[in-house]
Amino acid sequence: MEAYNRSGYRTERMSRGAGGYQYGTAARNYRQPHQAEREYRANQASPERKRLHIVDIAGSLLVLAAFAICALVMVNYVRLQGELTAARRAVSAQEIRLSEMRSQNDARYSEILAGVNLGEIESIAREELGMNYAGEGQMIYYSTDTTDYMRKVIGTD
């Protein structure tokens, strides 16, 4: 069974016992005059609330600064890791080049040693240049105070 009250709300009557419940009959929530003043005061910032607000801002700035520092550290870390990787690659390339050059050097040294015939050198020195082995009276021995320093003397003939 439906009915409408004076303000135009639909009401339904439930048959529960003698009285039942009628929808839309609850009292409306009107604000009392002193309640508006209480809400105004509650919305006003007290000195303690202002201080807490400043602390919240300072804490937020501190967290933001810490985040920025962490971000900078991470960016620099990634950059340094990249540089380190590039340096390691360069070192590896140089080590490969060094080993190739050493093998070429050893091959050339072996060619030189294989091409040297000491008997031929001795015969050329004796026959073409007239050289002989030094005799006993031709060798002069001397000693110096310093063994690792040599002085060049110019003009002594």
C-alpha positions in Angstrom: 0.0 0.0 0.0 1.5 3.3 -1.1 0.8 6.7 0.2 2.4 10.2 0.0 3.0 12.5 2.9 2.7 16.3 2.9 6.3 16.9 1.6 5.8 14.6 -1.4 7.7 11.6 -0.2 6.4 8.2 -1.0 5.6 6.2 2.1 5.0 2.5 2.3 3.3 0.8 5.1 4.5 -2.5 6.1 2.2 -4.6 8.1 4.4 -5.7 10.9 2.4 -6.1 13.9 0.0 -3.4 15.0 1.9 -0.2 14.1 4.3 -1.3 11.3 7.0 1.0 9.8 6.3 3.8 7.4 9.2 4.8 5.1 10.1 8.4 4.8 8.9 9.4 8.2 12.3 9.8 9.8 13.1 13.2 11.2 15.3 15.4 9.0 18.7 16.5 10.2 18.6 20.3 10.8 21.6 22.1 12.1 21.3 23.9 15.3 22.5 27.6 15.4 25.3 26.9 17.9 26.4 23.9 15.8 27.4 26.1 12.9 29.6 28.2 15.2 31.2 25.0 16.5 32.0 23.8 12.9 33.5 27.2 12.1 35.8 27.1 15.1 36.8 23.5 14.3 37.8 24.6 10.7 39.9 27.5 12.1 43.6 26.5 12.3 44.9 26.6 15.8 48.6 27.4 16.5 49.3 23.8 17.2 47.7 22.8 13.9 49.8 25.4 12.1 52.9 24.0 13.8 52.0 20.5 12.8 51.3 21.6 9.2 54.8 23.2 9.1 56.3 20.0 10.4 54.4 18.0 7.8 55.8 20.3 5.1 59.3 20.1 6.5 59.1 16.3 6.6 57.8 16.2 3.1 60.6 18.3 1.9 63.1 16.1 3.7 61.7 13.0 2.1 61.8 14.8 -1.3 65.4 15.8 -0.8 66.3 12.3 0.2 64.6 10.9 -2.9 66.4 13.4 -5.1 69.8 12.5 -3.6 69.0 8.8 -4.0 68.0 9.4 -7.6 71.3 11.3 -8.3 73.3 8.6 -6.7 71.6 5.9 -8.8 72.1 7.9 -12.0 75.8 8.4 -11.3 76.1 4.7 -10.4 74.6 3.6 -13.7 76.8 6.1 -15.6 79.9 4.8 -13.8 79.0 1.2 -14.5 78.7 2.1 -18.2 82.1 3.8 -18.2 83.6 0.8 -16.4 82.1 -1.6 -18.9 83.5 0.5 -21.8 86.9 0.7 -20.1 86.9 -3.1 -19.6 86.1 -3.6 -23.3 88.9 -1.2 -24.3 91.4 -3.1 -22.1 90.3 -6.4 -23.6 90.8 -5.0 -27.1 94.2 -3.7 -26.2 95.2 -7.0 -24.6 94.2 -8.8 -27.8 96.2 -6.3 -29.8 99.2 -6.8 -27.5 99.1 -10.6 -27.8 98.9 -10.3 -31.6 101.9 -7.9 -31.7 103.9 -10.2 -29.4 103.2 -13.2 -31.6 104.3 -11.1 -34.7 107.4 -9.9 -32.8 108.3 -13.5 -31.8 107.8 -14.7 -35.4 110.1 -11.9 -36.8 112.7 -12.6 -34.1 112.7 -16.3 -35.0 113.2 -15.4 -38.7 116.1 -13.1 -37.8 117.8 -15.8 -35.7 117.2 -18.4 -38.4 118.8 -16.1 -41.0 122.0 -15.5 -39.0 124.8 -17.8 -39.8 127.7 -17.2 -37.4 130.2 -19.2 -39.5 129.5 -16.9 -42.5 129.9 -13.8 -40.3 133.3 -15.1 -39.1 134.5 -15.9 -42.6 133.5 -12.5 -43.9 135.2 -10.7 -40.9 138.5 -12.7 -41.4 138.7 -12.7 -45.2 137.1 -9.5 -46.3 137.8 -7.2 -43.4 141.1 -8.8 -42.2 140.0 -9.2 -38.6 141.6 -11.7 -36.2 141.0 -12.8 -32.7 142.6 -10.6 -30.1 145.9 -11.8 -28.8 146.9 -11.8 -25.1 148.7 -8.5 -25.2 145.9 -6.7 -27.0 143.3 -6.9 -24.3 143.1 -4.2 -21.7 141.0 -4.7 -18.5 139.8 -1.8 -16.3 137.5 -1.3 -13.4 135.1 1.6 -12.6 133.5 2.9 -9.4 130.0 2.9 -10.9 128.8 0.0 -13.0 125.7 1.5 -14.5 126.9 4.9 -15.7 128.9 5.5 -18.9 130.4 8.9 -19.7 130.9 9.8 -23.4 134.2 11.5 -24.0 134.4 13.6 -27.2 137.7 14.5 -28.9 140.1 11.8 -27.7 141.7 10.2 -30.8 
